[in-house]
Amino acid sequence: MNQVLLRTTFSLFLLFGFFGSSYCFGFYLTELAANERKRWLDEKAWSITNNMSEEELVGQTIHIAIPSKTVDQIALDEIKQTKPGGIILFGKNLGKKEEILSLTENLQIVAKENGLQPFLISTDQEGGRVFRVQDGITHYPGAMAVGQTGKKEWGEIVGFVTSYELRSLGLNFLFAPVLDINNNPLNPVINTRSFGSDVNRVSEVAVAYEKGARTGGCLPVIKHFPGHGDTTVDSHLGLPIINKSLEELEKLELVPFKQSIQGGAEAVMSAHIVYPKIDPNFPATLSKTILTDVLRKSLQFDGIIITDAMEMHAISKNYEKDRPGVLTILAGANIVLLTSWGETAKKFNAQLMDAYKKGEFRFVDKEGKERDILKEAVQKQIRKKLELGIYDANSILPTVYEENQKQKEFLTTWEKERNDRYTTLSKSLFFAKEINEDSIRAFPKAVKTAQILPEQTLSFVKNSKLKEVLKSKKIQSVPPKSFGSYVKQKTYTTYLFDSTSEPEILYVVSLAKKFPNKRFLVMHGGTPFIQLPEMQNVDYLLSFSLTVGSWEALGVKLTSGKEIPKVDLILLTKELKTPSKGAFPESL
């Protein structure tokens, strides 16, 4: 019996040993192929970089905007003169799906015709307040709405689908997600662009968004390092100052950035904010202490650093004489982002070219190695362009991937995987409806919708989509101006209103004070960082977003019969004044 057991044990040992060694060997081969591919990307990127002229090297570090939906003469002249590494697109550039495709294809053709590397073509597609592409893309709610669901899987899906659809339109550089923790309700610029007020929610849902977006085809950018959440100044309009030490940032603001970087994030956008306890002289964008010592060395980030727009007043009104384009490259950035063209692009190009010719970017490091940090910045960008697979038939190097089969196979596999996943998600309509509905929250307490009876409810809402949903649920809608003639009817106990602004809410509150025996329910789209007076007979449903899907979700949740959870945010107290809207619009 013992011999049988011994033989059986020995046989199982050999069997598991065979499979174990096979697994280890397979893993070894996979790692070997990955290392070979990465080595080729490094070497090829350096080869391309070393063959560039000084004008091409300097131009590659600059990304510019263009004026219209086509590559017009102004755009052509700007591209020829600046030789930029990328183009940022705004709402004015982005029309119908066919127009966007035509624009992005023609931009890459123009790059080839002018002997330039293919462009990184970017946009701010955060959702919610910042929703540049309108056609050919799934309309998800904004970041704060997705964050309120608390679900990493929703964040990951929104990131993947957004990235995939942008790549299908020819964009390859996504300026999202926002990793700022909006723990200051007076913040006029981050606001609903943040995934939340607490570190855990942002670290989970926002970081999941970045991971999903990275697999979708576009290169996502986590922003605004090292944190723009605790400000009361919009850096588009002024210079924010955050008086926190590095130790304090490490306990809050840096947590989601650190987690995302450890998870493989490959691009970071800097904040135009001064942190005097870390660097008293310069904002993060221009600070070597923050970009190199903290981001590169402490957080071990080896990807691309891009500045926020250099025309923003935080930089343009305070540091223009300091040659900000030169300072940010010296600080550790790889890309200088401009949201204009013309004189601004000429100015930044000239200051960078002058500094490069004078040798300001060349030095010998502590190990005695000669460095050219502008060239290093370009190489890092070229390497990412190669890895993203944007050197296609319309590029200056149409057959470059024939040089390395591992990279060619990687791109083929990646494309198949994301196509297959998108096809699978399309069967569920990308869960847009479910995510919208899951994001609705109540204030100041949870709302039990089972208590809202259609025959006792009267709607005074103005939004057409919300009105349509309520009508389908047998809730009667009447014009808001007719409130006086209906309020005396005892049949109705609950009154519904919609709002997008504080004045609208205060109007409803004034009515609620006059009729304390009636229940008032306000369905509010957009920012919740306004005065939401707490009264016994007033409840608020919040969507954090002004998309059609968000309005529809408000109506569906109100009539669902289910409890709507209380919002999990740091909102304004009654002593605080509502913050200004900042430079970003509140509506689409």
N, C-alpha and C positions, 0 to 999 in steps of 0.2 A: 504493500500500500504506500509506504514511504517512497519507494522508487518511482511509482506512478506519479505521485505528487511532485517529486523532484523533477521528473522529465517534463511534466506539464508546466511547471514554473519556469524551467529553463527554456521551453519552447515559447512561452509567452514573453519571456525576457528578450529572446532573439527577435520575435515578431515586433514588439514595441520598439526595440532598438533599431530595427530596420526602418520602421515608419518615422521614428524620431530623427534618425540620421538623414532620411530622405527630406523631411521637413526642414531641418537645419540647412541641408545642402541647397534646397530650393530657395530658402530665405537668403542664403549667402549669394546665390546667383542673381537674385532680384536686387540685392544691395549693390552687387558688383556692377550691374547694368545701370542702376541709378547713379552711382558714383562716376561711371564712364560718361553718362549723359551730362551730368553737372560739370565735369571737367571740360567737356567739349564746349558747353555754354560759356564757361569762363574764358577759355582760350579764344573762341570765335569772337566773343564780345570785345576782347582786347585787340584782336586782329583788326576788327572793323574800326574800333576807336583810334588805334594807332595810325590808321590810314586817312583819318580826317584832317582837313585843314584847320587852322586856328579859328576861322570864321564858322566852320561847321561845328567845331567843338563848343564854342561859346553859344551858338544858336541852339544846340541840342539841349542846353540847360534851361532854356526859356520856353514856356508854353504861353500861347496867346489866344485871344478871341478873334472872331471875324464878324462882320456886320450883318450878314443876311442869310437866307435859306439856301443860297447857291454860292459857288466859288466864283464870286464876281471879280472885277478888276482890282478892287481894293484888297480883297483876300489874296489874289495872285501876287500883287506887289509886295504885300506884307510877308508872304511866305518866301519869296525870292530874296527879300532884303534881310529878314531876321533869321531865316533857315531854322525855324523852331523845331523842338523835339515833339511838340504836341499841340493840339487845338482843343480849347474848352468851348462847349456849345451851351447856349442858353435858350430860353423859351422862344426868343425872337428868331433863332436858327432852326427850330424844330417844329415842322408842320405835320402834314400827313405822313403816314408810314412810308409811302413811296418817295416823298420828298426827302425824308431823313436818309433813306437808303441811297438815294442819288447823291446827296451831299457827302456822306461819309465815303462812298466809293470814289467820287471825284476828288476828294481831298487826298486820298491815298494815291490816285493816279497823278495828281499834281506833284506830290512828294517824289514819285518815281521820275517824272519828267524833269524835275529840277535836281536830280541826283541826291536826294535826301533819303534818310532812313524813314521807314513807315512811321506814321504819327501814332502816338497815344492820343486817342480821341475821347475826351472826358465830358462828364456832366454831373451836376448835383441832383441825383434822383433819390432823395431821402424818403419821399412820400409825404403826405400831409401838406405842410406849409411849402415845402420845397419839392415841387413835382414838375420837372422840366418837360419830359417827354409825355405827351398826352395820348398819342395814337400808337397802336402796336404794342401796348404794354398793359399788364394787369394792374387795375387800380386798387392797390392795397391802401389801408389807412396809414396814417403817419406813425413815426417811431414810438411816440408815447402811447398810442392806442395799442400797438403790438406789445409794448412793454407791460401794459396793464394786464394782459392775459397771463403773464408770468410763465409762459410756456416756451421752452427752448425750441421745441419742434416747429412752432409757428414762426419764430424768428429765423430759423434756418431755412424754412420753405420760402418766406418772403425774400430773403437774401438771394437764394438760388434762382428763383423765378425772375426777379428783377434783373439780376446779372445776366441770365441767359437771354432774356428778351432784348436787353440793350445790345448784347453781342450780336444778336441776329439782325440788329439795325445798323451794325457797323461801328458801334461804340465799344471801347475796350478798357476804359478807365472809369471806375465808379467812385465818386466822392461821397461815400457812405460806408459804414454807419457812423453816426455820432456816438462816441463813447463818453461824452460829458455827462456827469451826474448833476441833474438840475435840482440841487438841494437848496437853491436860493429862489424863492418864488418871485422875487423882484427882477429876475433875469429877463431882459427884453429881447435877447437874440437867440438863445438856445431854446428855452421854453418847451413847446411840444415837440421840438426836434430831438429832444433827449428821450431815451427809453424809460426814464424814471427818476425819482428822487433818492433812491436807495442804491447802495453799492451792489447788493446781491442781484437785484433785478437787471441792472445794466450789465453786470459781469456775466450773467447767464444769457439773457435774451439777445442783447446787442452783440455779444461775442459769438453767439450762435449764428446771427445774421451774417457776420463777416465770414465765418466758416462756410456757410451756404453759398455766399456770393463768390467766394474764391473758386468753388467748384463749377460755378455757372458760366464762366468764360470771360468775364470782366475782372480786372484787377481792382478789388475793393480797397478803400483808404479809410483807416480808422482816424478819427479826428475829435477834438482839436487838442493836440498834445501840448502841455501835460494836464489840461483840463480847463474848460471854459464854463463850467456849470455854476460856479459860485461868484458870478459877476453881476453888477448892476449897470454896466456900461456895454453898449454894443460896439465891438471893435471895428465895425464898418464906419462908425460915426465918431468914435473917440478912443482913448487909450485906457483899457481896463487895467487895474492893479489888484493883485491878490496877495495879501500879506500873510502868506502861509510859508512855513519852513518846508524843507524837503521831507522831513520826518512826518509832518502833518499830511503832505500830499501822498506819501506812501501808505497812509492809513485809509485814504479815501479815493482821491482823484486818480491816482496811478494804478489802483487795483485792477480795473477792467483793462487798461492798456497792457499791464504786465501779463494778465491772463491771456489776452488775445495774442500777444507777441509769443508767449510760450506755446500757444496753440498753432502757430505758423503764420500769423499775419505778415504781409509782405510790403505794405505801404502805410505811411503815417503822414498826416498833415499837421503842421505846427500851428500854434495859437499866437496871435499878436497880443500877448498879455505880459505885463511886467510882474515878476515875482521877486520883489526887492530883497527878500531874505535868502534868495538863491543867486540872483544876479541883479544887482542894483542899477546896472547901466543899460541893459538891453532887454527887450521882450524876448520870449522864447524863440521866435523865428530868427532872431539875430544873435542868439546866445550860444556860444560854444559850450558853456557850462551845462546848459540844459540839453542841447541837441547831441553833443558828443559825450560829455561826462555822464549825464543821466540816461539819455535814450540809448546811445550806442554802447557805452561801457557798462553801466549799471544794469540796464534792462537787456543788454546783449542783443539789440536789434540790428540786423544786418541788411535790412531791406531798403526800399526807397523812401526818402524823406522829401516831401513836397511842401512848399510854403502855402499858407492861405494867400488869398489875393493881395498882391503888394500895393494895389491902389487904395486899399482900405485905409481910412483916416488914421487908424492907430499907427500905421507905418508912414504913410505919405505926408501927414501933417506934423510928424514928430522926428522922423529919422531920415528924411530925404537927403540932407547934406552929408549923412554918414555913409553914402553909397550902399543902400540896403541890399542890392543884388550881390555885391561883393561880400558883404558881411555874412549873409546867410550861407553862401557856399563855404566860406571860411569856418562858419560855425558847425557845418556838417550836413547841410541840406544838399540835395541832388538836383532839384527842380525849382525854378523860380516861376511861380504862377502869376500871370497877368490876365486880367479880365477885360482887356482893351487892346487896341492896336495903335498904330500911328506914332505920335511923339513919345508916348510912354515906353513903347517897345524899343524905339530908337535909343532912348535915354538909358534903359537897362542894358541893352546890347553894347552901347558905347562904354559904359562904366566897367562891364565885365571884360570887354576886349582890351581896354586900356590896362586893367589890372593883370590880365593874362600875359600881355606883351611885356609888362614890367616884372613878371616872374613872381607876383604876389601869391600865387597858388602853389608854388614849388618850394620844397624845403627838404631837409634831411632829418629823419626822425631819430628817436633815441637809440635805435638799433643800427643807425648809420645808413639806412635805406633812403634813397632818393624818392620823394613823393611828388605827385602832381595831383592835387585833390580835385581840380576841375576835371581832369581826365578820368579820375576814379569815379566822379559823379556821373559822367557820361557813360562809362563802361557799365555801371550798375543799371542804368536805364536801358542800354542796348541789350544787355543780358536778359532783362525782363521782357523786352520786345521779342527776342528770339524764343524765350520760353513760352510766351503767350501764343506763338504761332502766327504772328501778323506779317511775317515775311512771306507773302503769297505771290501769285502770278503777277499781281499789280504792284509789286515792290521792286526795289533796286536790286535785290538778290532773290530772284524767283526760284532758284534751285538749291538754296542754301541747306535745306534739310536733307538733301541727298548725301551730304557729307557725313551725316551721323544717323544711322538707322535707328539707334535707340531713341533719339529725340523724335524722329519721324513716327516711330511706333507709339511713343508716349502721346503725341498729338492726336494720332488716329484713335487710340484707345480712349483718351479724354473726351474727344468729340462724340464718340459713340455712347459713352457713359452718360454724358449730359443730355444728349438727344433722347436716349432711352428713358431717363428719369423725367424729362420734360413731358414726354408722351404719356407716361404713367400718371403724372400729376394733372395733365390736361383732362383726364377722365373724371376728375373730381373738381374741374373748373378751378384748379389751383388753390382750393380751399379759401378763396377770397371771401365768400359769404360767411363761412364759419368763423374766420378770423375777425371779420368786422363785428359779428354778433358777440363773439367772445370778449371783445374789447370794451363793451359798454359797461360803465360803472355809475354808481349812484352816490349822491352826497345830500345831506350830511350823514345819512345812515343807509343801510341796505333797503331796497324797495321790494316789497312783496307784490308782484304784478297780479297775482290771483285775486287781489282785493279790488282791482280796477275792472269794473263791470261796464261793457260797451253801452248798455242802455242808460247808464247813469253818467256817462262821460261825454263831454262836448269839447271839440277841438277848435282852436283858434289859430292853428299853425299856418305859416305862409309858404314853407318849402314844398314844392310840388311833389317831389318823391315821397316825402314823409306823409303828406296829405293823401297820396295814392295808397300807401300801405294802410293807413288808418281806415280809409274808406273800405278797403277789402276786408277789414276786421269788424265792419259794421259800426264804426265810430263816426258819428255825424260831424262834419266840418262846416263852420260858418265863418264869415269874414271877421277879422279881429275888431273892426270898428263897430260891429253889432253886439259887442259884449254887454253893453248896458241894457239891451232889450231881452237878453237871455238870462242874466244873472238872477232875476227875480223868480225864475221858474224852479220850483222845488224838485222837478224830475231829475235835474242834473246836480251831482254832488262833487264831481271832479272836472276840473278845467285843464286842458292841455295847451301849452304854448311852446313855440320854438324860439331860439335866440342864437345870435352869433356875436353879441356884444354886451358889454356891461349896461349901457343905457336900456337895452331891451329887457334885461333881467330886472333892473331896478323898477321898470314900469310894472312888470308882473308883481313884484314885491309890494308896490304901492296898492295894487288891487287886492292882494291877499290881506293887507292890513285892514282894508275896508270891509272885507267879507271873511272874518275869522272862522266861520262855520263851513266854509267851502274848502275843498282841497285843490291846491294849484301844483301842477307838475310841469317843470320847464325842461324841455329837451334841447340841450345846448351843444352846438358844434364849435370846433375851434379851441382856443386856449381856455383852460380852466383857471388860469392865474389872473383872475379878476375877482371883484367882490361878489360873493355868493352868500347873501345874508341868510342866516339860519333862523327859520321861523317854524312854529309848530305845524302850520298847514301848508308848507312849501317843501317840495322835494325837487332835486335836480338829477337828470340823467345826462351823463357826459360821454361824448364820442371822441373828443380830442382831435377831430378831423372834420374837414368840410367836403369830403368826397361824396358822390352820389351813394356809394355803398355804405358810408357811415350814416347818412340820413335814413336810408332804408333799414339799416340795422337798429337804429333807435326805435323805429316803429314796430319792428318785429319783436324786439326784446320787451317793449312795453306791453305787448299783447300776448306774450309767451306763456303767462301763468307761472313763470319761474321767478325765483328771487334774484335780483340784480345786486351783486356784491358792492360794498362801499369802496370808494376810490382809495388807492394807496399812494398818496402823493403828499408832499409838503405844500399846502396851499396858503393863500393869503389869509392873514388874520384881519379882523375888522379894523385894526389900528393902522394897517399898511395901505399905502396908496397904490392903485393898479399901475404896473409898469407900462412904459410906452411900448409900442409895437416893434421898435427897432427898424432895421433896414429891410427885413423880410415881410412880404405881404401876408395878410391873414387869410386870404382867399386865393382860389386858383386863378 
